[in-house]
Amino acid sequence: MNHSAFETFRWLNESRVRFEPDRIILHAPEKTDFFCPHGTESEEGTLPESLLNAPFYYTEVTGDFVMRVKVEHAFTSLYDSASIMVMQDLDVWAKACFELTDFGTHAVVSVVTNSVSDDANGCDIEGNSVWLQAARTGPSFAFHYSTDGIHFFMMRYFTLPAQETVKVGLLPQCPTGSGGDRFYSNFSLEHRTLKNIRAGK
């Protein structure tokens, strides 16, 4: 993949990055995630821990934008994901994930955080790859997904108490496992305003 698309990118929680002709590979170290739980305990199952240590490979974007990328990984351990994120700071951020859920599915999942995180499973996806999109129009943000890179569908429509300039980028995660590579391809980041932010176009 063309290095020039990532010339302005930097790390929060640095990890390994490898560029190949058609993709960028980011390593998710073991026990890494972004999640700020409510403090609720569960008698059964596994709730996400309080972690802000996943590697975030990002650039800063001012104003409206559309970021789009195809993600893929091996779905080895619970909550493994190849994700994208929009961040104001460590208390205010949102991420769209392609995740191995605690229901045994590969699903698009979204989390919006303002001091504490919510957690919303979206559609289950067949296979190990999907397209993710993040977009901003003024105070509004949206996440979308696609199985073909052409037709995108809304995962989440939300707002954040964010300034005009935010951090936007790629987020490999491995909350419960021993780490692994996450594959990102067909990346684009455009400074443009969607005509219909819910429809993603």
N, C-alpha and C positions, 0 to 999 in steps of 0.2 A: 504494500500500500504506500502511496506517496507520502513521504515524511513531511512535505510542506503543509499538509492539512493539519499537522500537529505541532507546528513550529512554536506556537504561543502556549502550548500546554505545559503544565507543571503538576507536581504531586502534592497531595495531602495524604500522609501516611504512605511513604514511598514503597514501591514494589518493583518487580521486574517487568520490562516491556520489550517485546521483540517485533520488529517489522518484517513482514513477508510481502511478496509482490501483490497479493490480493487480500491481505488482512493484517490486523494488528493483534498481538497476543499479549494479554495481561495476566499476571499470576495473582491468584487469590491465596494469600497465606492462610494457614490454619487458624480457626477460631476468630474470623474477622467478619464484621457486620456493621451496619448502621441501624440502630434501633434504640429508642428511648421508651421503655415500658411504663405501664401505669402502676406497676407494683402488684398486680393481681397474681395470685398463685393458683396453680391448677393441680388437682389431685391426680389427673392422668394427662398424658401427652407431654409435649415439649414446647414451652413458650420461649420466644426469643429473649436472649439476655440483653442486658444494658451494655451495648458496645458501640463505640464510635471510631473503630480502628481499621475498617476496610480501606484499601488503597483507592483513592479518588484521583483519576487522571483528568484534569480539567483545564478549561480556559475561562476567561471572564468575558461576558457578553453584555452589552448595553442595549436596552430597548427590546423590541420584538424580535423573535427568532424562531427558526424551525430546525431542530436537530434530529437526524434520522440515521439509524444504523441497524445492520443485521447482526444478531447475537447467536452464539452457539456454545454449548459445553456438554460435558459427559453425564451430568446429573448423578453424581456418585453418592453424596451425603445429604441428609436432611437440610433444607433451606439453601443448598448450593444455588447460586444464581449468577448470571451475567446481567448486569443492570446498567441503567443510566441515572443520572441525578442532576437536580437543580438545587443550588444551595445559596442561602444568604450568609449563614454562619452555622456553628455547630448546634444551635437551638432551633433553627428555621431552615428546613430542607424538605425535599420530596424526591422519591425514587420510583422508577418503574423497573420491575424485575422479570426475568424469565427464570422461574424457580422450581426446584423440586419441593413440592408442598408436603405438609404433614398428612395429607390425604392420599399420598402416593401418585400424584399427578404432576405433569409438566404444565405449569400455568403462568399466565401473565398476572403479576401481582403488583399492587401499588401501595405505597406508604407515604402519608403526608404528616409532617412533624412540625409542631409549634410548641416546643418544650417537651411534650410527650407525643408518642407516635400512635397513629391508628394503623390498621392493617387490613387490606381488602383484597381477597382473591378474586381474580377475573376469570376469563375463559380458560379452559383446559386446551392445550395445544398438542396435536400429534407430532411426534418427532422431537428432535433436539435443537431446532433453530426457529427463530421468528424475527420479525422486524419490530423495533421499538422506535417511537417518536416522542419527542418532547417539544412543546411549543408555548410561546408566550404572546399574548396580545394585551398590552397595557397591564392592568392588575390581575389578569386572568391567565392561568396556566392550564395545560391539558397534556395527558399522556394518551397515546394511541398505539395500536399494534396492527400488524399485517402478516399474513402468511405468504404473500406474493410480492411484497415491496411496491405494490401499486394501489391496492384498495386498503385504506386504513380505517380502523374502527376505534371508537372512544373507549378507553379504560377508565379514565378519571378526568373530571373537570373541576378545578379548585382554584383557590386563591391563597397567597402567602403574604405575610407582612414584609415584603421584599422591596429593596431599593431598585433604582433603575438599572444598576449593574449587578449581575449575579454570576456565580460560578456554575458552569455547565460542563458535563463530561461523562466519563465511563467509570463504572464501579464494579469490579469483580469482587465476589463475596464467597466466603466459606465458613458459616457460623458454627457448624458442628463437626466438620470433617478435618482432614489432615492437609487440605490445600489442593489447588489444581489450577489449570489454565482455563481462561475464558477467551473466546474468539470473537472478534469484532471485524466486520467487513462492510463494504459499501457505505462508508461513513460520509455524511454531509452535514454542514452547519451553515445555514443561510440567514442573513439579516433581512427578513421579510415578515409581513403580516398576513396571517391566514385570513381568508374571506369568511370562513366558518370554523371557529376554533373547536366546536364540538365535533364537527365532521372531519376535522384534521386536514382541510384543504382550502 
